[in-house]
Structure formats: C-alpha cells, structure tokens
C-alpha cells in the first residue's frame, strides 16, 4: 500500500537510504520488525549469499530496513555480532548521484574499502566499520536514479517490485540515525568528510549532520559499557500508538517521549517514534 503523497526534497545530494541489522536468526527478527512497525518484506536479495548471508529488505516509505543473518560460520556479520553481544545495527547505506566521489574522498582520508561493486550504471562501496567508528558505511549511486531526493527513487538492492510492498498505515518513513562513539567529534568529522555534508556542534558531546532528504545524523558519546555503533533510529509515524502497543505485547522495552510518541528497543537499537510532520 503506497502512501498517497510523495516527497521531493531539495537538499544536498546525499541521502540515508537503508539501515541494515545483523541477526543470529532471520525469521524471528524479521517477524518482530514487521509486526511492530506494520511493514511488509519487499525483497530477499540472493546477492548477499556472497557474504554467507540471507536477508529481508523492508520498505519504510521510500527508505529501507534490512536484516541479514549468517547461513554459515565465520562471516563478517557473525563476527560483528560476537563483538556486540548479539543482534544489532550493522550498516548505514547512503545514496548519491556519483559514489565514485566518495571513494576518492575515502582514499584521501585513509578510510579502507571492504567491498566494491562496479557494473554498468552502479557504483557502490562498503567502508570499514573500524574506520567509520562502529558500523559499515556504504555510499552507492545508480544511473537509474538521477534525483536521489525523490522519495521513491530507484534502489537496486530492494529488487524490482518493492513499491508494491510499501505500507504506511503505522510507519510513514525513517528520518534519522544516531551513532554512539567515545569521540563523537572525531566520528562526526569523518562522516562529514566522506559524505561531503557539514557537521554542526550541538554541545561538547554531540554533533549533527543533515542529509539531503531532511534526515538527521546524530553523533553522541558512548555511555558506560556501551560499544560504538548504531544506537537509535527515528521514524515518522502514522499510528505510533499502535506500534507501541505491539511492542508491549511482545515484551519489548518501551516508553514515552516528551517530544514525540515514544520509543521501543529491538536488536540493541532504540526506535524513536515521532508524530508525522
């Protein structure tokens, strides 16, 4: 079920398009995410078999959540979960019109590439999670998407029919990402340079970056015993109250928020639910 309206943003040419989670077992993680947020799986990408994984790609408006799970021992995702102590946020995937520019900037910054994909009309690079401060960051571009800030712009990794699986009855879209790091100033500076987006200091422990689609990247200091990585995601909700009820029915940690509807925790990530603007 597609929303009646489509957004067209006029910001910088860099958009947070997809967040990937790593899970030990795909089915229960997928079931929880679909149920609580009222979403549908739009695609299962056979290409992730290259990494010893299987997956579910789930549209959230025109952006995506993905869950990957190992199908064999000794995968990068499995080792990452070992370090993080279980299911967790894993990747932040950005879209721009020319991802080769991000590669060039990464080379100058000393950021290592762990995977490169080049074929006609596609340029994609995964950058090392250590260099990016706790998560794999990918910057991708496609000739079929000349305007990345059109809400339903082409996205290769979602397959040919993902738009048929957009359901906004509970969740309208994903609007933000929060990273935790011992040195948020350093992490924000690295992301800012790679993505070519300015970072703004909020306070001594916080920095923000605004993406081209009006989304927000937040960089905050890690708490006690917290590991660097994806800490939180923000969602604009159509019916956030129902989502919180579903989270409660599953026994997930949840609560109310002063500036929004509330939050729940899943896969070591806080899902911040906010009123549709």
Phi and psi restraints in degrees (value plus and minus 20) as a CYANA .aco file:
   2 UNK   PHI    -102.0   -62.0
   2 UNK   PSI     128.3   168.3
   3 UNK   PHI     -87.6   -47.6
   3 UNK   PSI     136.9   176.9
   4 UNK   PHI     -90.7   -50.7
   4 UNK   PSI     -49.0    -9.0
   5 UNK   PHI    -132.8   -92.8
   5 UNK   PSI     132.3   172.3
   6 UNK   PHI    -139.2   -99.2
   6 UNK   PSI     119.6   159.6
   7 UNK   PHI    -109.1   -69.1
   7 UNK   PSI     130.4   170.4
   8 UNK   PHI    -154.5  -114.5
   8 UNK   PSI      89.4   129.4
   9 UNK   PHI    -118.0   -78.0
   9 UNK   PSI     132.3   172.3
  10 UNK   PHI    -136.6   -96.6
  10 UNK   PSI       4.8    44.8
  11 UNK   PHI    -105.4   -65.4
  11 UNK   PSI    -185.5  -145.5
  12 UNK   PHI     -79.6   -39.6
  12 UNK   PSI     140.5   180.5
  13 UNK   PHI    -102.9   -62.9
  13 UNK   PSI      43.5    83.5
  14 UNK   PHI    -180.9  -140.9
  14 UNK   PSI     101.2   141.2
  15 UNK   PHI    -150.2  -110.2
  15 UNK   PSI     114.9   154.9
  16 UNK   PHI     -96.5   -56.5
  16 UNK   PSI      90.6   130.6
  17 UNK   PHI    -122.9   -82.9
  17 UNK   PSI     -50.9   -10.9
  18 UNK   PHI    -172.1  -132.1
  18 UNK   PSI     120.4   160.4
  19 UNK   PHI    -136.2   -96.2
  19 UNK   PSI     112.3   152.3
  20 UNK   PHI    -131.1   -91.1
  20 UNK   PSI     118.7   158.7
  21 UNK   PHI    -126.8   -86.8
  21 UNK   PSI     130.5   170.5
  22 UNK   PHI    -127.2   -87.2
  22 UNK   PSI     112.1   152.1
  23 UNK   PHI    -153.8  -113.8
  23 UNK   PSI     127.6   167.6
  24 UNK   PHI     -86.4   -46.4
  24 UNK   PSI     -59.4   -19.4
  25 UNK   PHI    -150.6  -110.6
  25 UNK   PSI      98.5   138.5
  26 UNK   PHI     -84.9   -44.9
  26 UNK   PSI     -68.0   -28.0
  27 UNK   PHI     -78.6   -38.6
  27 UNK   PSI     -72.3   -32.3
  28 UNK   PHI     -87.0   -47.0
  28 UNK   PSI     -55.4   -15.4
  29 UNK   PHI     -86.0   -46.0
  29 UNK   PSI     -63.3   -23.3
  30 UNK   PHI     -83.4   -43.4
  30 UNK   PSI     -64.7   -24.7
  31 UNK   PHI     -80.2   -40.2
  31 UNK   PSI     -62.8   -22.8
  32 UNK   PHI     -85.1   -45.1
  32 UNK   PSI     -64.6   -24.6
  33 UNK   PHI     -84.8   -44.8
  33 UNK   PSI     -64.9   -24.9
  34 UNK   PHI     -83.2   -43.2
  34 UNK   PSI     -64.5   -24.5
  35 UNK   PHI     -85.7   -45.7
  35 UNK   PSI     -71.8   -31.8
  36 UNK   PHI     -86.9   -46.9
  36 UNK   PSI     -61.6   -21.6
  37 UNK   PHI    -112.4   -72.4
  37 UNK   PSI     -23.4    16.6
  38 UNK   PHI      47.5    87.5
  38 UNK   PSI      23.4    63.4
  39 UNK   PHI    -132.7   -92.7
  39 UNK   PSI     152.2   192.2
  40 UNK   PHI    -146.6  -106.6
  40 UNK   PSI     123.8   163.8
  41 UNK   PHI     -91.6   -51.6
  41 UNK   PSI     111.1   151.1
  42 UNK   PHI    -123.8   -83.8
  42 UNK   PSI     -37.1     2.9
  43 UNK   PHI    -189.7  -149.7
  43 UNK   PSI     129.9   169.9
  44 UNK   PHI    -144.8  -104.8
  44 UNK   PSI      95.4   135.4
  45 UNK   PHI    -108.4   -68.4
  45 UNK   PSI      92.1   132.1
  46 UNK   PHI     -85.1   -45.1
  46 UNK   PSI     -38.6     1.4
  47 UNK   PHI     -84.5   -44.5
  47 UNK   PSI     -43.9    -3.9
  48 UNK   PHI     -93.3   -53.3
  48 UNK   PSI     -28.3    11.7
  49 UNK   PHI     -79.3   -39.3
  49 UNK   PSI     -45.6    -5.6
  50 UNK   PHI     -76.4   -36.4
  50 UNK   PSI     -50.5   -10.5
  51 UNK   PHI    -118.8   -78.8
  51 UNK   PSI     -10.8    29.2
  52 UNK   PHI      53.5    93.5
  52 UNK   PSI      14.7    54.7
  53 UNK   PHI    -149.8  -109.8
  53 UNK   PSI     142.3   182.3
  54 UNK   PHI    -148.3  -108.3
  54 UNK   PSI     145.1   185.1
  55 UNK   PHI    -171.2  -131.2
  55 UNK   PSI     153.6   193.6
  56 UNK   PHI    -156.7  -116.7
  56 UNK   PSI     108.0   148.0
  57 UNK   PHI    -128.6   -88.6
  57 UNK   PSI     104.1   144.1
  58 UNK   PHI    -143.7  -103.7
  58 UNK   PSI      93.6   133.6
  59 UNK   PHI     -90.7   -50.7
  59 UNK   PSI     119.7   159.7
  60 UNK   PHI    -146.1  -106.1
  60 UNK   PSI      71.3   111.3
  61 UNK   PHI      42.8    82.8
  61 UNK   PSI    -144.9  -104.9
  62 UNK   PHI    -118.3   -78.3
  62 UNK   PSI     -15.5    24.5
  63 UNK   PHI    -128.6   -88.6
  63 UNK   PSI    -195.9  -155.9
  64 UNK   PHI    -163.8  -123.8
  64 UNK   PSI     127.0   167.0
  65 UNK   PHI    -131.1   -91.1
  65 UNK   PSI     123.1   163.1
  66 UNK   PHI    -150.9  -110.9
  66 UNK   PSI     123.5   163.5
  67 UNK   PHI    -140.5  -100.5
  67 UNK   PSI     107.9   147.9
  68 UNK   PHI    -135.9   -95.9
  68 UNK   PSI     126.3   166.3
  69 UNK   PHI    -161.4  -121.4
  69 UNK   PSI     121.7   161.7
  70 UNK   PHI     -87.1   -47.1
  70 UNK   PSI     124.3   164.3
  71 UNK   PHI    -130.9   -90.9
  71 UNK   PSI     -19.7    20.3
  72 UNK   PHI    -171.8  -131.8
  72 UNK   PSI     150.7   190.7
  73 UNK   PHI     -96.9   -56.9
  73 UNK   PSI     141.9   181.9
  74 UNK   PHI      40.0    80.0
  74 UNK   PSI      35.2    75.2
  75 UNK   PHI    -127.0   -87.0
  75 UNK   PSI     138.1   178.1
  76 UNK   PHI     -81.7   -41.7
  76 UNK   PSI     -59.9   -19.9
  77 UNK   PHI     -85.0   -45.0
  77 UNK   PSI     -59.9   -19.9
  78 UNK   PHI     -83.9   -43.9
  78 UNK   PSI     -62.4   -22.4
  79 UNK   PHI     -85.7   -45.7
  79 UNK   PSI     -57.7   -17.7
  80 UNK   PHI     -82.5   -42.5
  80 UNK   PSI     -63.8   -23.8
  81 UNK   PHI     -84.6   -44.6
  81 UNK   PSI     -54.8   -14.8
  82 UNK   PHI     -78.9   -38.9
  82 UNK   PSI     -63.1   -23.1
  83 UNK   PHI     -89.1   -49.1
  83 UNK   PSI     -55.6   -15.6
  84 UNK   PHI    -109.2   -69.2
  84 UNK   PSI     -28.1    11.9
  85 UNK   PHI      61.4   101.4
  85 UNK   PSI       8.8    48.8
  86 UNK   PHI     110.9   150.9
  86 UNK   PSI    -185.7  -145.7
  87 UNK   PHI     -74.5   -34.5
  87 UNK   PSI     121.7   161.7
  88 UNK   PHI    -187.6  -147.6
  88 UNK   PSI     148.5   188.5
  89 UNK   PHI     -85.2   -45.2
  89 UNK   PSI     125.5   165.5
  90 UNK   PHI    -151.7  -111.7
  90 UNK   PSI     -65.3   -25.3
  91 UNK   PHI    -158.2  -118.2
  91 UNK   PSI     128.6   168.6
  92 UNK   PHI    -141.2  -101.2
  92 UNK   PSI     101.2   141.2
  93 UNK   PHI    -135.7   -95.7
  93 UNK   PSI     102.9   142.9
  94 UNK   PHI    -128.2   -88.2
  94 UNK   PSI     135.0   175.0
  95 UNK   PHI    -144.6  -104.6
  95 UNK   PSI     115.2   155.2
  96 UNK   PHI    -160.8  -120.8
  96 UNK   PSI    -197.5  -157.5
  97 UNK   PHI    -109.8   -69.8
  97 UNK   PSI     -36.7     3.3
  98 UNK   PHI    -167.3  -127.3
  98 UNK   PSI      69.6   109.6
  99 UNK   PHI     -91.9   -51.9
  99 UNK   PSI     -33.2     6.8
 100 UNK   PHI     -84.3   -44.3
 100 UNK   PSI     -48.6    -8.6
 101 UNK   PHI     -83.9   -43.9
 101 UNK   PSI     -58.5   -18.5
 102 UNK   PHI     -85.2   -45.2
 102 UNK   PSI     -57.2   -17.2
 103 UNK   PHI     -80.7   -40.7
 103 UNK   PSI     -64.4   -24.4
 104 UNK   PHI     -84.1   -44.1
 104 UNK   PSI     -61.5   -21.5
 105 UNK   PHI     -85.4   -45.4
 105 UNK   PSI     -59.3   -19.3
 106 UNK   PHI     -81.3   -41.3
 106 UNK   PSI     -62.1   -22.1
 107 UNK   PHI     -79.0   -39.0
 107 UNK   PSI     -63.0   -23.0
 108 UNK   PHI     -88.0   -48.0
 108 UNK   PSI     -51.9   -11.9
 109 UNK   PHI    -105.1   -65.1
 109 UNK   PSI     -29.3    10.7
 110 UNK   PHI      57.4    97.4
 110 UNK   PSI       3.9    43.9
 111 UNK   PHI    -108.3   -68.3
 111 UNK   PSI     105.7   145.7
 112 UNK   PHI    -102.0   -62.0
 112 UNK   PSI     121.5   161.5
 113 UNK   PHI    -112.9   -72.9
 113 UNK   PSI     113.6   153.6
 114 UNK   PHI    -125.0   -85.0
 114 UNK   PSI     -30.6     9.4
 115 UNK   PHI    -181.6  -141.6
 115 UNK   PSI     114.8   154.8
 116 UNK   PHI    -146.9  -106.9
 116 UNK   PSI     120.1   160.1
 117 UNK   PHI    -153.7  -113.7
 117 UNK   PSI      97.5   137.5
 118 UNK   PHI    -153.1  -113.1
 118 UNK   PSI     101.2   141.2
 119 UNK   PHI    -168.8  -128.8
 119 UNK   PSI     154.4   194.4
 120 UNK   PHI     -73.6   -33.6
 120 UNK   PSI      99.4   139.4
 121 UNK   PHI      65.0   105.0
 121 UNK   PSI     -18.8    21.2
 122 UNK   PHI    -155.1  -115.1
 122 UNK   PSI     116.4   156.4
 123 UNK   PHI    -159.2  -119.2
 123 UNK   PSI     101.7   141.7
 124 UNK   PHI    -165.1  -125.1
 124 UNK   PSI     121.8   161.8
 125 UNK   PHI    -161.3  -121.3
 125 UNK   PSI     110.4   150.4
 126 UNK   PHI    -115.0   -75.0
 126 UNK   PSI     109.2   149.2
 127 UNK   PHI    -124.3   -84.3
 127 UNK   PSI     126.0   166.0
 128 UNK   PHI     -78.9   -38.9
 128 UNK   PSI     111.9   151.9
 129 UNK   PHI     -83.5   -43.5
 129 UNK   PSI     -49.8    -9.8
 130 UNK   PHI     -86.3   -46.3
 130 UNK   PSI     -64.0   -24.0
 131 UNK   PHI     -88.2   -48.2
 131 UNK   PSI     -48.1    -8.1
 132 UNK   PHI    -115.4   -75.4
 132 UNK   PSI     -20.4    19.6
 133 UNK   PHI      66.6   106.6
 133 UNK   PSI      13.7    53.7
 134 UNK   PHI     100.4   140.4
 134 UNK   PSI     -21.2    18.8
 135 UNK   PHI    -170.1  -130.1
 135 UNK   PSI     128.0   168.0
 136 UNK   PHI     -87.4   -47.4
 136 UNK   PSI     113.9   153.9
 137 UNK   PHI    -136.5   -96.5
 137 UNK   PSI     110.7   150.7
 138 UNK   PHI    -138.5   -98.5
 138 UNK   PSI     121.1   161.1
 139 UNK   PHI    -143.2  -103.2
 139 UNK   PSI     100.7   140.7
 140 UNK   PHI    -147.5  -107.5
 140 UNK   PSI     131.2   171.2
 141 UNK   PHI    -164.5  -124.5
 141 UNK   PSI     134.1   174.1
 142 UNK   PHI    -160.4  -120.4
 142 UNK   PSI     113.5   153.5
 143 UNK   PHI     -80.3   -40.3
 143 UNK   PSI     -46.4    -6.4
 144 UNK   PHI     -94.8   -54.8
 144 UNK   PSI     -23.8    16.2
 145 UNK   PHI    -145.3  -105.3
 145 UNK   PSI      56.1    96.1
 146 UNK   PHI     -89.1   -49.1
 146 UNK   PSI     -43.0    -3.0
 147 UNK   PHI    -143.3  -103.3
 147 UNK   PSI      77.4   117.4
 148 UNK   PHI     -91.9   -51.9
 148 UNK   PSI     -36.6     3.4
 149 UNK   PHI    -112.2   -72.2
 149 UNK   PSI     -10.1    29.9
 150 UNK   PHI    -100.3   -60.3
 150 UNK   PSI     109.7   149.7
 151 UNK   PHI     -73.6   -33.6
 151 UNK   PSI     -62.0   -22.0
 152 UNK   PHI    -123.9   -83.9
 152 UNK   PSI      16.0    56.0
 153 UNK   PHI     -78.0   -38.0
 153 UNK   PSI     134.0   174.0
 154 UNK   PHI     -74.3   -34.3
 154 UNK   PSI     119.3   159.3
 155 UNK   PHI    -165.8  -125.8
 155 UNK   PSI      83.0   123.0
 156 UNK   PHI     -75.9   -35.9
 156 UNK   PSI     -60.0   -20.0
 157 UNK   PHI     -92.9   -52.9
 157 UNK   PSI     -24.7    15.3
 158 UNK   PHI    -119.6   -79.6
 158 UNK   PSI     -19.7    20.3
 159 UNK   PHI      61.5   101.5
 159 UNK   PSI    -199.5  -159.5
 160 UNK   PHI    -102.1   -62.1
 160 UNK   PSI     -36.4     3.6
 161 UNK   PHI    -148.5  -108.5
 161 UNK   PSI       5.5    45.5
 162 UNK   PHI     -83.7   -43.7
 162 UNK   PSI     -50.8   -10.8
 163 UNK   PHI     -83.9   -43.9
 163 UNK   PSI     -43.3    -3.3
 164 UNK   PHI     -92.5   -52.5
 164 UNK   PSI     -29.5    10.5
 165 UNK   PHI    -135.0   -95.0
 165 UNK   PSI      -6.9    33.1
 166 UNK   PHI     -95.4   -55.4
 166 UNK   PSI     103.6   143.6
 167 UNK   PHI    -149.6  -109.6
 167 UNK   PSI      92.6   132.6
 168 UNK   PHI    -128.6   -88.6
 168 UNK   PSI       0.8    40.8
 169 UNK   PHI     -84.8   -44.8
 169 UNK   PSI     -49.0    -9.0
 170 UNK   PHI    -134.3   -94.3
 170 UNK   PSI     -65.4   -25.4
 171 UNK   PHI    -137.6   -97.6
 171 UNK   PSI     101.5   141.5
 172 UNK   PHI    -102.3   -62.3
 172 UNK   PSI     -70.6   -30.6
 173 UNK   PHI    -189.2  -149.2
 173 UNK   PSI     144.1   184.1
 174 UNK   PHI    -111.5   -71.5
 174 UNK   PSI     111.8   151.8
 175 UNK   PHI    -144.1  -104.1
 175 UNK   PSI     -27.0    13.0
 176 UNK   PHI    -185.5  -145.5
 176 UNK   PSI     141.0   181.0
 177 UNK   PHI    -156.9  -116.9
 177 UNK   PSI     115.9   155.9
 178 UNK   PHI    -139.8   -99.8
 178 UNK   PSI     108.1   148.1
 179 UNK   PHI    -125.4   -85.4
 179 UNK   PSI     125.7   165.7
 180 UNK   PHI    -132.6   -92.6
 180 UNK   PSI     115.4   155.4
 181 UNK   PHI    -176.5  -136.5
 181 UNK   PSI     126.6   166.6
 182 UNK   PHI     -81.6   -41.6
 182 UNK   PSI     -46.7    -6.7
 183 UNK   PHI    -148.7  -108.7
 183 UNK   PSI      60.7   100.7
 184 UNK   PHI     -83.1   -43.1
 184 UNK   PSI     -49.3    -9.3
 185 UNK   PHI     -83.6   -43.6
 185 UNK   PSI     -63.8   -23.8
 186 UNK   PHI     -85.9   -45.9
 186 UNK   PSI     -64.1   -24.1
 187 UNK   PHI     -84.7   -44.7
 187 UNK   PSI     -64.3   -24.3
 188 UNK   PHI     -81.0   -41.0
 188 UNK   PSI     -58.9   -18.9
 189 UNK   PHI     -83.6   -43.6
 189 UNK   PSI     -61.3   -21.3
 190 UNK   PHI     -84.4   -44.4
 190 UNK   PSI     -68.5   -28.5
 191 UNK   PHI     -83.8   -43.8
 191 UNK   PSI     -60.9   -20.9
 192 UNK   PHI     -80.0   -40.0
 192 UNK   PSI     -65.0   -25.0
 193 UNK   PHI     -87.8   -47.8
 193 UNK   PSI     -61.7   -21.7
 194 UNK   PHI     -87.2   -47.2
 194 UNK   PSI     -65.3   -25.3
 195 UNK   PHI    -104.0   -64.0
 195 UNK   PSI     -32.1     7.9
 196 UNK   PHI      39.5    79.5
 196 UNK   PSI      27.8    67.8
 197 UNK   PHI    -149.4  -109.4
 197 UNK   PSI     116.4   156.4
 198 UNK   PHI     -91.8   -51.8
 198 UNK   PSI     123.7   163.7
 199 UNK   PHI    -123.0   -83.0
 199 UNK   PSI     122.1   162.1
 200 UNK   PHI    -140.0  -100.0
 200 UNK   PSI     109.9   149.9
 201 UNK   PHI     -93.8   -53.8
 201 UNK   PSI     108.9   148.9
 202 UNK   PHI    -114.1   -74.1
 202 UNK   PSI     -64.8   -24.8
 203 UNK   PHI    -179.2  -139.2
 203 UNK   PSI    -190.3  -150.3
 204 UNK   PHI     -87.9   -47.9
 204 UNK   PSI     -37.9     2.1
 205 UNK   PHI    -133.6   -93.6
 205 UNK   PSI      -9.4    30.6
 206 UNK   PHI    -166.9  -126.9
 206 UNK   PSI     119.4   159.4
 207 UNK   PHI    -159.2  -119.2
 207 UNK   PSI     124.5   164.5
 208 UNK   PHI    -143.5  -103.5
 208 UNK   PSI     126.9   166.9
 209 UNK   PHI    -148.9  -108.9
 209 UNK   PSI     114.9   154.9
 210 UNK   PHI    -122.1   -82.1
 210 UNK   PSI     111.9   151.9
 211 UNK   PHI    -111.2   -71.2
 211 UNK   PSI     151.3   191.3
 212 UNK   PHI     -84.1   -44.1
 212 UNK   PSI     -44.8    -4.8
 213 UNK   PHI    -114.5   -74.5
 213 UNK   PSI      -3.6    36.4
 214 UNK   PHI      63.7   103.7
 214 UNK   PSI     -13.8    26.2
 215 UNK   PHI     -99.1   -59.1
 215 UNK   PSI     149.5   189.5
 216 UNK   PHI    -147.5  -107.5
 216 UNK   PSI     112.7   152.7
 217 UNK   PHI    -127.2   -87.2
 217 UNK   PSI     103.4   143.4
 218 UNK   PHI    -133.9   -93.9
 218 UNK   PSI     121.1   161.1
 219 UNK   PHI    -145.0  -105.0
 219 UNK   PSI      96.9   136.9
 220 UNK   PHI    -150.0  -110.0
 220 UNK   PSI     138.9   178.9
 221 UNK   PHI     -93.6   -53.6
 221 UNK   PSI     121.2   161.2
 222 UNK   PHI     -84.4   -44.4
 222 UNK   PSI     127.3   167.3
 223 UNK   PHI    -109.0   -69.0
 223 UNK   PSI    -195.0  -155.0
 224 UNK   PHI     -80.0   -40.0
 224 UNK   PSI     109.8   149.8
 225 UNK   PHI      42.0    82.0
 225 UNK   PSI      -4.5    35.5
 226 UNK   PHI    -113.8   -73.8
 226 UNK   PSI     114.9   154.9
 227 UNK   PHI    -111.3   -71.3
 227 UNK   PSI     132.5   172.5
 228 UNK   PHI     -81.1   -41.1
 228 UNK   PSI     123.2   163.2
 229 UNK   PHI     135.3   175.3
 229 UNK   PSI    -188.2  -148.2
 230 UNK   PHI     -93.1   -53.1
 230 UNK   PSI     100.2   140.2
 231 UNK   PHI    -119.0   -79.0
 231 UNK   PSI     -61.0   -21.0
 232 UNK   PHI    -172.4  -132.4
 232 UNK   PSI     136.3   176.3
 233 UNK   PHI    -149.6  -109.6
 233 UNK   PSI     127.3   167.3
 234 UNK   PHI    -130.0   -90.0
 234 UNK   PSI     120.9   160.9
 235 UNK   PHI    -153.8  -113.8
 235 UNK   PSI     117.3   157.3
 236 UNK   PHI    -108.4   -68.4
 236 UNK   PSI     102.7   142.7
 237 UNK   PHI    -126.2   -86.2
 237 UNK   PSI     124.4   164.4
 238 UNK   PHI    -106.4   -66.4
 238 UNK   PSI     -60.5   -20.5
 239 UNK   PHI    -162.6  -122.6
 239 UNK   PSI      56.2    96.2
 240 UNK   PHI     -88.1   -48.1
 240 UNK   PSI     -49.1    -9.1
 241 UNK   PHI     -81.5   -41.5
 241 UNK   PSI     -61.4   -21.4
 242 UNK   PHI     -86.3   -46.3
 242 UNK   PSI     -59.0   -19.0
 243 UNK   PHI     -81.6   -41.6
 243 UNK   PSI     -62.2   -22.2
 244 UNK   PHI     -85.9   -45.9
 244 UNK   PSI     -56.8   -16.8
 245 UNK   PHI     -81.2   -41.2
 245 UNK   PSI     -63.0   -23.0
 246 UNK   PHI     -86.2   -46.2
 246 UNK   PSI     -58.8   -18.8
 247 UNK   PHI     -82.0   -42.0
 247 UNK   PSI     -62.0   -22.0
 248 UNK   PHI     -84.1   -44.1
 248 UNK   PSI     -59.5   -19.5
 249 UNK   PHI     -83.3   -43.3
 249 UNK   PSI     -45.8    -5.8
 250 UNK   PHI    -111.0   -71.0
 250 UNK   PSI     -20.5    19.5
 251 UNK   PHI      56.4    96.4
 251 UNK   PSI      -0.1    39.9
 252 UNK   PHI     -99.3   -59.3
 252 UNK   PSI     123.9   163.9
 253 UNK   PHI     -77.4   -37.4
 253 UNK   PSI     117.3   157.3
 254 UNK   PHI    -174.9  -134.9
 254 UNK   PSI     145.2   185.2
 255 UNK   PHI    -189.9  -149.9
 255 UNK   PSI     155.2   195.2
 256 UNK   PHI    -115.4   -75.4
 256 UNK   PSI     139.4   179.4
 257 UNK   PHI    -148.0  -108.0
 257 UNK   PSI     118.8   158.8
 258 UNK   PHI     -85.4   -45.4
 258 UNK   PSI     -52.7   -12.7
 259 UNK   PHI    -126.6   -86.6
 259 UNK   PSI      -5.0    35.0
 260 UNK   PHI    -181.3  -141.3
 260 UNK   PSI    -177.9  -137.9
 261 UNK   PHI    -102.7   -62.7
 261 UNK   PSI     -68.5   -28.5
 262 UNK   PHI     143.3   183.3
 262 UNK   PSI    -180.7  -140.7
 263 UNK   PHI    -173.2  -133.2
 263 UNK   PSI     139.6   179.6
 264 UNK   PHI    -164.4  -124.4
 264 UNK   PSI     140.3   180.3
 265 UNK   PHI    -132.0   -92.0
 265 UNK   PSI     114.6   154.6
 266 UNK   PHI    -171.3  -131.3
 266 UNK   PSI     113.7   153.7
 267 UNK   PHI      35.2    75.2
 267 UNK   PSI      21.3    61.3
 268 UNK   PHI      43.3    83.3
 268 UNK   PSI      -0.1    39.9
 269 UNK   PHI    -143.6  -103.6
 269 UNK   PSI     116.9   156.9
 270 UNK   PHI    -107.5   -67.5
 270 UNK   PSI     107.2   147.2
 271 UNK   PHI    -119.0   -79.0
 271 UNK   PSI      87.4   127.4
 272 UNK   PHI    -108.7   -68.7
 272 UNK   PSI     100.0   140.0
 273 UNK   PHI    -124.8   -84.8
 273 UNK   PSI     103.1   143.1
 274 UNK   PHI    -145.2  -105.2
 274 UNK   PSI     135.6   175.6
 275 UNK   PHI     -84.7   -44.7
 275 UNK   PSI     125.0   165.0
 276 UNK   PHI     -82.6   -42.6
 276 UNK   PSI     115.3   155.3
